[in-house]
Structure formats: structure tokens, C-alpha cells
Amino acid sequence: MKDIAITIFIVLVIAILGLYLVSFQVREIESALVTTFGKPTREITEPGWYFKWPAPIQRVYLFDSRMRVFEGDLGETTTKGAVPIIVNTYVVWKIAEPLKFFNAVGTVKEAESKLLSQLSDAQNKAVGRHNFSEFVNSDPSKIRFEGIEDEMLAELQQTVRDDYGIEIKTLGIKQLKVSEDVSKDVFERMRAERNRKTEATIAEGNAEATRIRTDADSKKIELLAAAEARAKAIRGQGDAEAAKYYKMLEADPDLAMFLRDIEALKRTLEHRSTIVLSADTEPFKLLKEMPVLKPKK
């Protein structure tokens, strides 16, 4: 029984070693490349258990297909207006095509070396197409960070996929710095811009105040002219009425005074009022007796 157990154990060990020599596993986080006599013959991107010929006929190269973060160097570049800025950009990448990756770079270290060069080129091209005010501005709506990052990503993405089998998922600007001299110039421009806006606002306010004063003066002149015209009309009407009574007074003074008294009495008795006066008081003595009026000859 002991010999049978030893034999079974030896058979199992040989089977495991044989299985190890002719098969391999690709995990969820991996991709694989199989070479036959040193030449790539099979690319595997799906997880599972696979078979192969034992070495040295076939060899298996496993690659970690998880996302990696690579950060470029902090380097100086110039904007469209030749203003120097210091930019630090990062990318999130993974191995998308093992065969192309193996043939082009082979290792992660070599891949990141290639990425550094490509990222620097894409960064310089994208930054050079934009003005400094699109990176640093007191008005947040004029900053174009997202658009610039998208341009850099588009510049880099297709190139590294075609050349190295690398997929770029995300690209972003991590740091943006300016030199002390540039900072001074920026602050001076910002102060000048704020002063210009302040002066423009003051000028606009003065212009509006002048317009309001002009409108008020114009309306005042119009109202005064209308009031003056109305006053002249009223004075003219009063003078006409007075001239009519003056004429009547000249023609028959007694009749004119009688008509005046009648009018005064009419206006007094027009309202329900109680008045205590002597019966001889003008013009109420008319209620007592009529005057003797003789026509003028």
C-alpha cells in the first residue's frame, strides 16, 4: 500500500509539472502574448486557462493590463503670445494591444520613456495654440483648461495607440506655474484691466447722469413754456372779461354796479348758508328793494 501511495504521489507531481509546462493562466488584470521560437504568434486579452507548447518551443509573456498613472516632467513651454509657463501633465494609461506593445517597447519602463517624449510634444503643441489669458485670468469664464486638455489628449491618444499599443484613458494638467517676472506682468495687466473697467464704468455713469440732467432740463423748459402759455391765455381771458365789464361800466355805471351786485348775491346764495348781515349791506339790500335804474340818454 505504501508503494502504491508513493507511485500515485509521483504520478500527480509529474502530471502537475506537465500541466505547468503545457498550460498557463491569464487573470482578469492581465493580458498575454505567446511566442513560438521567439516570434509572436498569439495575443490573449481575455482571462482564462490556456494551453501551449512547452519551452523553448513557446513562451508566454504576461502583461499587467490595469490602469497606470504616469506623470510627465515639470517643464517650461510658451503660449501663443510667447509667454513662458511651467506645466506638469499626467496621463492614465494601460496596455491595450499586447502584441504591438511587445514589438514596440517590450517593458513598462520603456513604454513610459516613450510616453514622456510624446506627452511633452503634445503639451507644447497644445499650449502654443492658446494665449496666456486662457490659462490665468481673473474671469473664470475665460479659462480654457478643459478644452486644452482635450486637445492634448486627442494629439496623444491615437499616436500611442497606433505606435505602441497603449490606450490613454485620461489626461490632465496637474500643475501650472509662472515665473516671478511673468507673475509681475500678469498682476500689472490685471490691475490695468481693472482700472480700465473702473474708468469705463465711471464714464458710463457720467454719461448717464448727463443724459438724465439734459432730459430733466428739457422737460423743465417744456413745462415752464406750457405754464407760461397757459398763464398768458388766462390773463388774456381775464383781460377780455374785464374789458367787457369796463365797457359796460363806462356805458352805464349804475347798471354795471347793479349787475355786479346781482352776480355777487347769486354766488353767495348758491350754497345753503346762513349769513347774518344788515339789510342795508351791499348787495343784500336788493332783497329789500330794487334800485331805481334809469336808462342813459
C-alpha positions as CSV (number, residue, x, y, z in Angstrom):
1,M,0.0,0.0,0.0
2,K,2.9,2.3,0.8
3,D,4.4,1.7,-2.7
4,I,1.1,2.5,-4.3
5,A,0.7,5.8,-2.4
6,I,4.3,6.8,-3.4
7,T,3.5,5.9,-7.0
8,I,0.3,7.9,-7.0
9,F,2.1,10.9,-5.5
10,I,4.9,10.7,-8.1
11,V,2.3,10.5,-10.9
12,L,0.5,13.5,-9.5
13,V,3.7,15.6,-9.3
14,I,4.6,14.6,-12.9
15,A,1.1,15.5,-14.0
16,I,1.2,18.9,-12.3
17,L,4.6,19.6,-13.8
18,G,3.4,18.5,-17.2
19,L,0.3,20.7,-16.9
20,Y,2.5,23.6,-15.8
21,L,4.7,23.1,-18.9
22,V,1.9,23.0,-21.4
23,S,-0.6,25.5,-19.9
24,F,-0.9,28.9,-18.3
25,Q,-3.5,31.1,-16.7
26,V,-4.4,34.7,-17.7
27,R,-6.0,36.6,-14.8
28,E,-8.6,39.4,-15.0
29,I,-5.9,42.0,-14.6
30,E,-3.6,40.6,-17.2
31,S,-3.2,40.1,-21.0
32,A,-0.7,37.7,-22.6
33,L,1.4,37.2,-25.6
34,V,2.6,33.8,-26.8
35,T,5.8,33.5,-28.9
36,T,6.8,30.5,-31.0
37,F,10.6,30.1,-31.4
38,G,10.9,33.8,-30.4
39,K,8.2,35.1,-32.8
40,P,4.9,36.5,-31.5
41,T,2.1,34.2,-32.6
42,R,-0.9,34.6,-30.3
43,E,-2.3,37.6,-28.4
44,I,-4.7,36.9,-25.4
45,T,-6.7,39.7,-23.7
46,E,-9.5,37.5,-22.1
47,P,-8.9,35.9,-18.7
48,G,-8.9,32.0,-18.6
49,W,-6.8,28.9,-18.7
50,Y,-4.9,28.3,-22.0
51,F,-2.6,25.6,-23.4
52,K,0.8,26.0,-25.1
53,W,3.8,24.0,-26.3
54,P,6.5,23.7,-23.6
55,A,9.5,25.9,-23.7
56,P,11.6,26.5,-25.6
57,I,9.0,26.0,-28.4
58,Q,6.6,28.5,-27.0
59,R,7.0,31.1,-24.3
60,V,4.3,33.2,-22.6
61,Y,4.7,36.9,-21.7
62,L,2.1,38.3,-19.2
63,F,1.4,42.0,-19.0
64,D,-0.5,43.8,-16.2
65,S,-3.4,45.4,-18.0
66,R,-4.6,47.6,-15.1
67,M,-4.7,51.4,-15.4
68,R,-1.4,53.1,-14.6
69,V,-0.8,56.8,-13.8
70,F,2.2,58.4,-15.4
71,E,3.3,62.0,-14.6
72,G,5.4,64.0,-17.0
73,D,8.2,66.2,-16.1
74,L,7.6,69.8,-14.8
75,G,8.8,71.7,-17.9
76,E,8.6,75.2,-19.3
77,T,6.8,75.9,-22.5
78,T,5.5,79.1,-24.2
79,T,1.9,80.2,-25.0
80,K,0.7,81.7,-28.3
81,G,1.9,85.2,-27.2
82,A,5.4,83.8,-26.3
83,V,4.6,84.0,-22.5
84,P,6.6,81.3,-20.7
85,I,4.7,79.0,-18.3
86,I,5.6,75.8,-16.4
87,V,3.2,72.9,-16.9
88,N,3.1,69.4,-15.4
89,T,0.8,67.0,-17.1
90,Y,-0.3,63.4,-16.2
91,V,-1.9,60.6,-18.1
92,V,-3.8,57.4,-17.1
93,W,-2.9,54.6,-19.5
94,K,-3.0,50.8,-19.9
95,I,-1.6,48.1,-22.3
96,A,-4.4,47.6,-24.9
97,E,-2.6,45.6,-27.5
98,P,0.0,43.2,-26.1
99,L,1.5,42.2,-29.5
100,K,2.0,45.8,-30.6
101,F,3.3,46.7,-27.1
102,F,5.8,43.8,-27.1
103,N,7.1,44.6,-30.5
104,A,7.3,48.4,-30.0
105,V,8.5,48.8,-26.4
106,G,8.5,45.5,-24.5
107,T,8.6,46.8,-21.0
108,V,6.6,49.3,-18.9
109,K,9.7,51.3,-18.2
110,E,10.5,51.7,-21.9
111,A,6.8,52.5,-22.5
112,E,6.8,55.3,-20.0
113,S,10.0,56.7,-21.6
114,K,8.2,56.8,-24.9
115,L,5.1,58.4,-23.3
116,L,7.3,61.1,-21.7
117,S,8.5,62.2,-25.1
118,Q,5.1,62.0,-26.8
119,L,3.4,63.8,-23.9
120,S,6.0,66.6,-24.0
121,D,5.4,67.1,-27.7
122,A,1.6,67.1,-27.4
123,Q,1.8,69.5,-24.4
124,N,4.0,72.0,-26.3
125,K,1.8,72.0,-29.4
126,A,-1.5,72.4,-27.5
127,V,-0.1,75.2,-25.2
128,G,1.4,77.0,-28.1
129,R,-2.0,77.4,-29.7
130,H,-3.5,79.3,-26.8
131,N,-3.0,82.7,-25.2
132,F,-1.8,83.1,-21.6
133,S,-5.1,84.6,-20.6
134,E,-6.7,81.2,-21.3
135,F,-4.6,79.7,-18.5
136,V,-4.5,82.6,-16.0
137,N,-7.4,85.1,-15.8
138,S,-9.4,86.9,-13.2
139,D,-12.5,86.0,-15.1
140,P,-13.1,82.2,-14.7
141,S,-15.3,82.0,-17.8
142,K,-12.2,82.8,-20.0
143,I,-10.1,80.0,-18.7
144,R,-9.9,77.1,-21.2
145,F,-8.3,74.3,-19.2
146,E,-10.7,71.5,-20.2
147,G,-10.5,72.4,-23.9
148,I,-6.7,72.5,-23.8
149,E,-6.6,69.1,-22.0
150,D,-8.9,67.6,-24.7
151,E,-6.7,68.9,-27.4
152,M,-3.6,67.3,-25.8
153,L,-5.5,64.0,-25.3
154,A,-6.6,63.9,-28.9
155,E,-3.0,64.7,-30.0
156,L,-1.6,61.9,-27.9
157,Q,-4.2,59.2,-27.9
158,Q,-4.2,58.0,-31.4
159,T,-0.4,58.2,-31.8
160,V,0.5,56.0,-28.9
161,R,-2.3,53.5,-29.7
162,D,-1.0,53.0,-33.3
163,D,2.7,53.1,-32.4
164,Y,2.9,51.3,-29.0
165,G,-0.5,49.5,-28.4
166,I,-1.1,51.8,-25.4
167,E,-4.5,53.2,-24.6
168,I,-4.7,56.7,-22.9
169,K,-7.9,56.9,-20.8
170,T,-7.4,60.3,-19.2
171,L,-5.1,63.4,-19.5
172,G,-5.0,66.3,-17.2
173,I,-2.9,69.3,-16.2
174,K,-1.7,68.8,-12.6
175,Q,0.3,71.9,-12.1
176,L,0.6,75.3,-13.8
177,K,3.3,77.8,-12.6
178,V,4.6,81.1,-13.9
179,S,8.0,82.7,-13.2
180,E,8.3,85.7,-10.9
181,D,8.7,88.2,-13.8
182,V,5.7,86.8,-15.6
183,S,3.7,87.0,-12.3
184,K,4.5,90.7,-12.0
185,D,3.5,91.3,-15.6
186,V,0.3,89.4,-15.1
187,F,-0.7,91.4,-12.0
188,E,0.2,94.6,-13.7
189,R,-2.1,93.6,-16.6
190,M,-4.8,92.6,-14.2
191,R,-4.6,96.0,-12.4
192,A,-4.6,97.8,-15.7
193,E,-7.6,95.9,-16.8
194,R,-9.5,96.6,-13.6
195,N,-8.6,100.3,-13.8
196,R,-9.8,100.4,-17.4
197,K,-13.1,98.7,-16.4
198,T,-13.4,101.2,-13.5
199,E,-12.8,104.2,-15.7
200,A,-15.3,102.8,-18.3
201,T,-17.9,102.4,-15.6
202,I,-17.4,105.9,-14.3
203,A,-17.5,107.3,-17.8
204,E,-20.7,105.4,-18.5
205,G,-22.2,106.7,-15.2
206,N,-21.3,110.3,-16.0
207,A,-22.8,110.0,-19.5
208,E,-26.0,108.6,-18.0
209,A,-26.1,111.4,-15.4
210,T,-25.6,114.0,-18.1
211,R,-28.4,112.4,-20.2
212,I,-30.7,112.5,-17.2
213,R,-29.9,116.1,-16.4
214,T,-30.4,117.1,-20.1
215,D,-33.8,115.3,-20.2
216,A,-34.8,117.0,-16.9
217,D,-33.8,120.4,-18.2
218,S,-35.6,119.9,-21.5
219,K,-38.8,118.8,-19.7
220,K,-38.4,121.7,-17.3
221,I,-38.2,124.1,-20.2
222,E,-41.2,122.5,-21.8
223,L,-43.3,122.7,-18.6
224,L,-42.3,126.3,-18.0
225,A,-43.2,127.2,-21.6
226,A,-46.5,125.4,-21.3
227,A,-47.3,127.1,-17.9
228,E,-46.3,130.5,-19.3
229,A,-48.5,130.0,-22.3
230,R,-51.4,128.9,-20.1
231,A,-50.9,131.9,-17.8
232,K,-50.9,134.2,-20.8
233,A,-54.1,132.6,-22.1
234,I,-55.7,133.0,-18.6
235,R,-54.5,136.6,-18.4
236,G,-55.8,137.3,-21.8
237,Q,-59.2,135.8,-21.0
238,G,-59.3,137.8,-17.7
239,D,-58.4,140.9,-19.6
240,A,-61.1,140.3,-22.1
241,E,-63.7,139.7,-19.4
242,A,-62.5,142.8,-17.6
243,A,-62.6,144.9,-20.8
244,K,-66.2,143.8,-21.3
245,Y,-67.2,145.0,-17.8
246,Y,-65.2,148.1,-18.2
247,K,-67.1,148.9,-21.3
248,M,-70.4,148.2,-19.6
249,L,-69.2,150.4,-16.7
250,E,-68.4,153.2,-19.0
251,A,-71.7,152.9,-20.8
252,D,-73.9,152.8,-17.6
253,P,-72.1,152.8,-14.3
254,D,-75.3,152.2,-12.3
255,L,-76.3,149.2,-14.4
256,A,-72.8,147.8,-14.2
257,M,-72.8,148.0,-10.4
258,F,-76.3,146.5,-10.3
259,L,-75.2,143.5,-12.4
260,R,-72.1,143.1,-10.2
261,D,-74.3,143.1,-7.1
262,I,-76.7,140.6,-8.6
263,E,-73.8,138.3,-9.6
264,A,-72.3,138.5,-6.0
265,L,-75.7,137.8,-4.5
266,K,-76.2,134.8,-6.8
267,R,-72.8,133.3,-5.8
268,T,-73.5,133.8,-2.1
269,L,-76.9,132.2,-2.2
270,E,-75.8,129.4,-4.4
271,H,-74.9,127.3,-1.4
272,R,-77.1,126.7,1.6
273,S,-75.6,129.1,4.0
274,T,-76.7,131.2,7.0
275,I,-75.5,134.8,6.9
276,V,-76.4,137.5,9.4
277,L,-75.9,140.9,7.9
278,S,-77.6,144.3,8.0
279,A,-80.4,144.6,5.4
280,D,-78.6,147.7,4.0
281,T,-75.4,145.8,3.3
282,E,-74.4,145.6,-0.3
283,P,-75.6,143.6,-2.3
284,F,-78.2,142.2,0.1
285,K,-80.2,145.4,0.2
286,L,-81.5,144.2,-3.2
287,L,-83.6,141.7,-1.3
288,K,-85.3,144.6,0.5
289,E,-86.0,146.9,-2.5
290,M,-85.0,147.3,-6.1
291,P,-82.9,150.3,-7.1
292,V,-84.3,152.8,-9.4
293,L,-82.4,152.5,-12.7
294,K,-82.9,155.0,-15.4
295,P,-81.5,154.4,-18.9
296,K,-78.8,156.7,-20.1
297,K,-79.8,159.2,-22.6
